[in-house]
Amino acid sequence: MMADIKKIKRAAVVLFGVVILVLALFLFQQIKTSWWLFEVNAVLLVSFVLSVLFVFASLGVSLTLLHAIRKEETPFTKKVVRKLKTLAILLIVFEPLHFALNLIPQLYEPLIQYFPIEGSDYFDRIETMMTISHGGFILAAGLVVYCVALVFQYGISLQNQVDETL
């Protein structure tokens, strides 16, 4: 039993490193590709900033979750369940938010004829900034993570019942 917990903690340390690497790569990519943000309008800028903040929030919650798993006596704690649920909700909300943020510039397009923006590559920039739809994959992953959180919660209640009967 103790060996299993040590294995979980080692995995959490490795995954913590992986998430840090993903965060660093994400930061590098955003800095490298967003140099042109000062040339665009407020609609595109707000949509970009919201997307980046959402990804940062998700990665931040992931890091705190892995840290909690590594530091706690057991991963079956209310703290871990809360963090799993938070991560699940962020993942579930991400897909519709991403869709809405992709839709904003498209709704803004008819206004371009009345208020032209210099540079014919304006909408190419939008496509560069906003990635293609994830096809529901992130939404499904969020639902699975939420289900795992419920399993953890159930496990905690079972453990409490066993502890009370002893």
PAGULUM-393860 format. One line per 3 residues: number of its first residue (from 0); their letters; for each residue x, y, z of C-alpha. Coordinates in Angstrom, 1 decimal, decimal comma. Layout:
BEGIN
NUM> a> X/Y/Z  ...
***
This chain:
BEGIN
0> mma> 0,0/0,0/0,0  2,8/2,4/0,9  4,6/1,6/-2,3
3> dik> 1,6/2,5/-4,3  1,4/5,9/-2,6  5,1/6,5/-3,3
6> kik> 4,5/5,5/-6,9  1,6/8,0/-7,2  3,8/10,7/-5,6
9> raa> 6,7/10,1/-8,0  4,2/10,2/-11,0  2,9/13,5/-9,6
12> vvl> 6,5/14,9/-9,5  7,1/13,8/-13,1  3,8/15,2/-14,3
15> fgv> 4,4/18,5/-12,4  7,6/18,8/-14,5  5,7/18,1/-17,7
18> vil> 3,1/20,7/-16,9  5,8/23,2/-16,2  7,4/22,4/-19,6
21> vla> 4,0/22,8/-21,3  3,5/26,2/-19,5  7,0/27,3/-20,6
24> lfl> 6,3/26,3/-24,2  2,9/28,0/-24,2  4,5/31,2/-22,9
27> fqq> 7,2/31,0/-25,5  4,6/30,4/-28,3  2,5/33,3/-27,1
30> ikt> 5,4/35,7/-26,9  6,7/34,6/-30,3  3,4/34,8/-32,2
33> sww> 1,6/37,7/-30,5  4,0/40,5/-31,5  1,4/41,9/-33,8
36> lfe> -1,3/42,4/-31,1  -0,5/46,0/-30,8  -1,6/46,5/-34,5
39> vna> -5,1/45,0/-34,1  -8,4/46,2/-32,6  -9,7/45,8/-29,1
42> vll> -12,1/42,9/-30,0  -9,3/40,7/-31,1  -7,1/41,7/-28,2
45> vsf> -9,7/40,9/-25,6  -10,4/37,6/-27,2  -6,7/36,8/-27,2
48> vls> -6,2/37,8/-23,6  -9,2/35,8/-22,4  -7,9/32,7/-24,2
51> vlf> -4,5/33,0/-22,7  -5,8/33,7/-19,2  -8,0/30,6/-19,5
54> vfa> -5,1/28,4/-20,5  -3,0/29,9/-17,6  -5,8/29,2/-15,1
57> slg> -6,1/25,5/-16,3  -2,4/24,9/-16,2  -2,2/26,7/-12,8
60> vsl> -4,9/24,5/-11,3  -3,1/21,4/-12,8  0,1/22,4/-11,0
63> tll> -1,6/22,9/-7,7  -3,4/19,6/-8,1  -0,2/17,7/-8,7
66> hai> 1,5/19,6/-5,9  -1,4/18,6/-3,5  -1,1/14,9/-4,6
69> rke> 2,6/15,0/-4,0  2,4/16,6/-0,5  -0,7/15,0/1,0
72> etp> -0,5/11,7/2,9  -3,0/10,2/0,4  -4,4/11,5/-2,9
75> ftk> -7,9/10,8/-1,5  -8,5/14,1/0,2  -11,2/16,8/-0,1
78> kvv> -8,5/19,2/-1,3  -7,6/17,0/-4,3  -11,3/16,5/-5,1
81> rkl> -11,9/20,3/-5,1  -9,0/20,8/-7,4  -10,1/18,0/-9,7
84> ktl> -13,6/19,5/-9,9  -12,1/23,0/-10,6  -10,0/21,6/-13,4
87> ail> -12,9/19,7/-14,8  -15,1/22,8/-14,8  -12,3/24,8/-16,5
90> liv> -12,0/22,1/-19,2  -15,8/21,8/-19,7  -16,1/25,6/-20,1
93> fep> -13,0/25,9/-22,3  -14,6/24,5/-25,5  -17,7/26,7/-25,5
96> lhf> -15,6/29,7/-24,6  -13,1/28,9/-27,3  -16,0/28,7/-29,8
99> aln> -17,4/32,0/-28,7  -14,1/33,7/-28,9  -13,6/32,4/-32,4
102> lip> -17,1/33,7/-33,2  -16,5/37,3/-32,0  -14,1/38,3/-34,9
105> qly> -16,5/36,7/-37,4  -19,3/38,8/-36,0  -17,0/41,8/-36,2
108> epl> -16,2/41,2/-39,9  -19,3/43,0/-41,3  -18,2/46,2/-39,5
111> iqy> -14,9/46,1/-41,4  -16,6/47,5/-44,5  -17,6/50,6/-42,6
114> fpi> -14,4/50,9/-40,5  -11,6/49,4/-42,6  -8,5/48,2/-40,9
117> egs> -5,2/48,7/-42,6  -3,5/45,6/-43,9  -5,3/43,0/-45,9
120> dyf> -4,0/40,2/-43,7  -6,3/41,1/-40,8  -8,3/37,9/-40,9
123> dri> -5,2/35,8/-41,6  -4,0/37,1/-38,2  -7,2/36,1/-36,6
126> etm> -6,8/32,5/-37,9  -3,2/32,5/-36,7  -4,1/33,6/-33,3
129> mti> -7,2/31,4/-32,8  -6,6/27,7/-33,2  -9,1/25,3/-34,9
132> shg> -11,9/23,8/-32,9  -11,0/20,9/-30,7  -14,0/18,8/-31,8
135> gfi> -15,4/18,4/-28,3  -12,3/16,5/-27,1  -11,5/19,0/-24,3
138> laa> -15,2/19,0/-23,3  -15,2/15,2/-23,1  -11,9/15,2/-21,1
141> glv> -13,5/17,7/-18,7  -16,5/15,4/-18,2  -14,2/12,5/-17,5
144> vyc> -12,1/14,5/-15,0  -15,3/15,5/-13,2  -16,4/11,8/-13,1
147> val> -12,9/10,9/-11,6  -13,5/13,6/-9,0  -16,8/12,1/-8,1
150> vfq> -15,1/8,6/-7,8  -12,4/10,2/-5,5  -15,2/11,8/-3,4
153> ygi> -17,0/8,4/-3,1  -13,7/6,8/-2,1  -13,3/9,4/0,6
156> slq> -16,8/8,7/2,0  -16,1/4,9/1,9  -12,8/5,4/3,8
159> nqv> -14,6/7,6/6,4  -17,2/4,8/6,9  -14,4/2,2/7,3
162> det> -12,6/4,5/9,8  -15,8/5,0/11,8  -16,5/1,3/12,1
165> l> -13,0/0,5/13,4
***
